[in-house]
Amino acid sequence: MKLYCVKQFNDECAKLTKNNSYSNLINDVCSYFKNKTITELHQTHDLLTTHTGVYSLHKYRIKNSKINKGKSSSYRCIAVCLPKLEVVILGFVYAKTGSDGFDNLSKETYKEIAKNIADAKTNNLLIDFICN
């Protein structure tokens, strides 16, 4: 499986990692996706009605390793899953709690994220998300 991200995801990571509470964000994201198959990632609840088996927008709960709380208080990662291509495109990440946290996103925001990902893919603006 290949991981890519869009500029917005990179920008949010840069913003969040300035806060010590979120400094492990990149490692936490990498750990979450590292041992999962595209099939596992595609099985989560689809945020928008899409073409089943072809494209799906998902919200993944990713544990923040810097705090001693569960996934419910950690990060949310919005990503597109393309199972036939074995590709996941990370579109947006946010903290659920803390000074930089916010509640659930609206359906309109999910649509904007999906459009941003589609535009980046169409215009070859995807960035390799490299995990060590």
DRENMITOR-55430 format. One record per residue (C-alpha): residue number from 1; residue in one letter; x, y, z. Coordinates in nm, 2 decimals. Each point is the difference from the previous one (the first is absolute). Last residue first. Layout:
N
R, NUM, A, X, Y, Z
...
END
This chain:
132
R, 132, N, 1.05, 0.55, 0.86
R, 131, C, -0.33, 0.12, -0.15
R, 130, I, 0.00, 0.20, -0.32
R, 129, F, -0.32, 0.17, -0.11
R, 128, D, 0.07, 0.06, -0.36
R, 127, I, -0.16, 0.34, -0.10
R, 126, L, -0.29, 0.01, -0.25
R, 125, L, 0.00, 0.30, -0.23
R, 124, N, -0.05, -0.20, -0.33
R, 123, N, -0.27, 0.24, -0.11
R, 122, T, -0.28, -0.27, 0.00
R, 121, K, 0.12, -0.14, 0.34
R, 120, A, 0.02, 0.35, 0.16
R, 119, D, -0.34, 0.09, -0.14
R, 118, A, -0.15, -0.33, 0.13
R, 117, I, 0.15, 0.06, 0.35
R, 116, N, -0.13, 0.36, 0.01
R, 115, K, -0.34, -0.12, -0.11
R, 114, A, -0.01, -0.26, 0.27
R, 113, I, 0.10, 0.25, 0.26
R, 112, E, -0.27, 0.24, -0.12
R, 111, K, -0.26, -0.27, 0.01
R, 110, Y, 0.10, -0.09, 0.36
R, 109, T, -0.03, 0.37, 0.09
R, 108, E, -0.35, 0.00, -0.15
R, 107, K, -0.09, -0.31, 0.21
R, 106, S, 0.10, 0.19, 0.31
R, 105, L, 0.30, -0.08, 0.20
R, 104, N, -0.02, -0.14, 0.35
R, 103, D, 0.13, 0.20, 0.29
R, 102, F, 0.32, 0.19, 0.02
R, 101, G, 0.34, -0.03, 0.15
R, 100, D, 0.29, 0.25, -0.01
R, 99, S, -0.01, 0.09, 0.38
R, 98, G, -0.08, -0.36, 0.10
R, 97, T, -0.24, -0.25, -0.15
R, 96, K, -0.08, -0.17, -0.33
R, 95, A, 0.33, 0.10, -0.17
R, 94, Y, -0.02, 0.04, -0.37
R, 93, V, 0.12, -0.16, -0.32
R, 92, F, -0.10, 0.06, -0.36
R, 91, G, 0.04, -0.16, -0.34
R, 90, L, 0.21, -0.31, 0.03
R, 89, I, -0.01, -0.20, -0.33
R, 88, V, -0.01, -0.37, 0.04
R, 87, V, 0.11, -0.22, -0.29
R, 86, E, -0.03, -0.37, -0.08
R, 85, L, -0.11, 0.09, -0.36
R, 84, K, -0.32, -0.21, 0.01
R, 83, P, -0.05, 0.10, 0.37
R, 82, L, 0.00, 0.38, -0.05
R, 81, C, -0.05, 0.13, 0.35
R, 80, V, -0.04, 0.38, 0.05
R, 79, A, 0.10, 0.14, 0.33
R, 78, I, -0.12, 0.20, 0.30
R, 77, C, 0.22, -0.05, 0.30
R, 76, R, -0.14, 0.06, 0.35
R, 75, Y, 0.23, 0.03, 0.28
R, 74, S, -0.02, -0.07, 0.38
R, 73, S, -0.26, 0.01, 0.27
R, 72, S, -0.22, -0.28, -0.13
R, 71, K, 0.31, -0.20, -0.08
R, 70, G, 0.07, -0.07, 0.36
R, 69, K, 0.17, 0.22, 0.26
R, 68, N, 0.35, 0.01, 0.15
R, 67, I, 0.13, 0.28, -0.22
R, 66, K, 0.31, 0.01, -0.21
R, 65, S, -0.08, -0.32, -0.21
R, 64, N, -0.30, 0.18, -0.16
R, 63, K, -0.22, -0.28, -0.12
R, 62, I, -0.13, 0.02, -0.35
R, 61, R, -0.38, -0.01, -0.08
R, 60, Y, -0.04, -0.04, -0.38
R, 59, K, -0.27, 0.20, -0.19
R, 58, H, -0.06, -0.14, -0.34
R, 57, L, -0.07, 0.11, -0.36
R, 56, S, -0.05, -0.28, -0.24
R, 55, Y, 0.08, -0.08, -0.36
R, 54, V, -0.03, -0.31, -0.22
R, 53, G, -0.15, -0.28, 0.21
R, 52, T, -0.33, 0.18, 0.04
R, 51, H, -0.02, 0.31, -0.22
R, 50, T, -0.06, 0.28, 0.24
R, 49, T, -0.25, 0.11, 0.27
R, 48, L, 0.21, 0.21, 0.24
R, 47, L, 0.14, -0.08, 0.34
R, 46, D, 0.06, -0.37, -0.07
R, 45, H, 0.01, -0.21, 0.32
R, 44, T, 0.31, -0.21, 0.03
R, 43, Q, 0.05, -0.30, -0.23
R, 42, H, 0.24, 0.18, -0.24
R, 41, L, 0.28, 0.02, 0.26
R, 40, E, -0.02, -0.38, 0.07
R, 39, T, 0.00, -0.08, -0.38
R, 38, I, 0.29, 0.24, -0.06
R, 37, T, 0.20, -0.21, 0.25
R, 36, K, 0.10, 0.14, 0.34
R, 35, N, 0.35, -0.05, 0.15
R, 34, K, 0.14, 0.35, -0.06
R, 33, F, -0.31, 0.21, -0.01
R, 32, Y, -0.03, 0.08, 0.37
R, 31, S, 0.37, 0.00, 0.07
R, 30, C, 0.05, 0.25, -0.28
R, 29, V, -0.27, 0.23, 0.14
R, 28, D, 0.15, -0.02, 0.35
R, 27, N, 0.35, 0.06, -0.13
R, 26, I, -0.12, 0.32, -0.18
R, 25, L, -0.20, 0.12, 0.30
R, 24, N, 0.27, -0.05, 0.26
R, 23, S, 0.03, 0.37, 0.07
R, 22, Y, -0.37, 0.03, 0.08
R, 21, S, 0.02, 0.09, 0.37
R, 20, N, 0.32, 0.20, -0.07
R, 19, N, -0.20, 0.24, -0.22
R, 18, K, 0.21, 0.09, -0.31
R, 17, T, -0.11, -0.35, -0.13
R, 16, L, -0.36, 0.13, -0.05
R, 15, K, 0.09, 0.27, -0.25
R, 14, A, 0.25, -0.21, -0.20
R, 13, C, -0.25, -0.29, -0.01
R, 12, E, -0.28, 0.24, -0.12
R, 11, D, 0.22, 0.13, -0.28
R, 10, N, 0.10, -0.35, -0.11
R, 9, F, -0.37, -0.10, -0.01
R, 8, Q, -0.09, 0.32, -0.20
R, 7, K, 0.28, -0.07, -0.24
R, 6, V, -0.15, -0.34, -0.09
R, 5, C, 0.12, -0.34, 0.12
R, 4, Y, 0.12, -0.33, -0.15
R, 3, L, 0.02, -0.35, 0.15
R, 2, K, 0.07, -0.31, -0.22
R, 1, M, -0.12, -0.35, 0.09
END
